Amino acid sequence: MTTLKLVTEPDPRFGAISDRLRGPFDKVTKFDESLRDIEHDLYETLDVANGVGLAAPQVGIRQRICIVRVPACYEYEDSPETRLTLINPEIVRAGGQEIDVEGCLSFPDLIGDVPRYLAITVRAHDINGKVVKIKARDYVARVMQHEIDHLNGVLFFDRMTDWSTLHYPQSDKAEPVTARPPAD
């Protein structure tokens, strides 16, 4: 296994984001050993980065693959941590909404308030190419939406409705926006 280099970008308030994270990204059509190698490398990279989710474009792989860490006790009190690999995922159902803080491994230390659905159903392929439907809620639904957005070239701050919440957490409060948000 290999730890891959994360694609990082500057603060979006002060410059354009390169197409490395904007896409388009290729649909996976071959479910073979090379795909398993990518999956293993993504998990190793996620572990080293201490992240909760990672999309292949965040490590320079232009394919529609993402992984999500599901925390222990998510389903029931004694459930162990699990991991999901989503290939060519799409959200087929969504409901409810809340705004909460998000960050991104590609924008180190930058966080902001992002609206997301509370519950989603995702249709994807697993690592063997089998079509699966996954229902997620709350935190895991948020992480899945964030990672699927990466596969669509959408970044967390693109979803923000209040750019004044975009800040570095080591500061005590949100920094004022001194540049314009990126155009749609």
Secondary structure, DSSP 8 states (H G I E B T S, - for coil): -----------GGGS---TTTT---B-----SHHHHHHHHHHHHHHHHHT-SEEEGGGGT--BSEEEEEE-TTSSSTT---EEEEEEEEEEEEEE--EEEEEEETTEEEEEEEEEE-SEEEEEEE-TTS-EEEEEEEHHHHHHHHHHHHHHTT--GGGS-S-GGG-B-TTSSS-----S-----
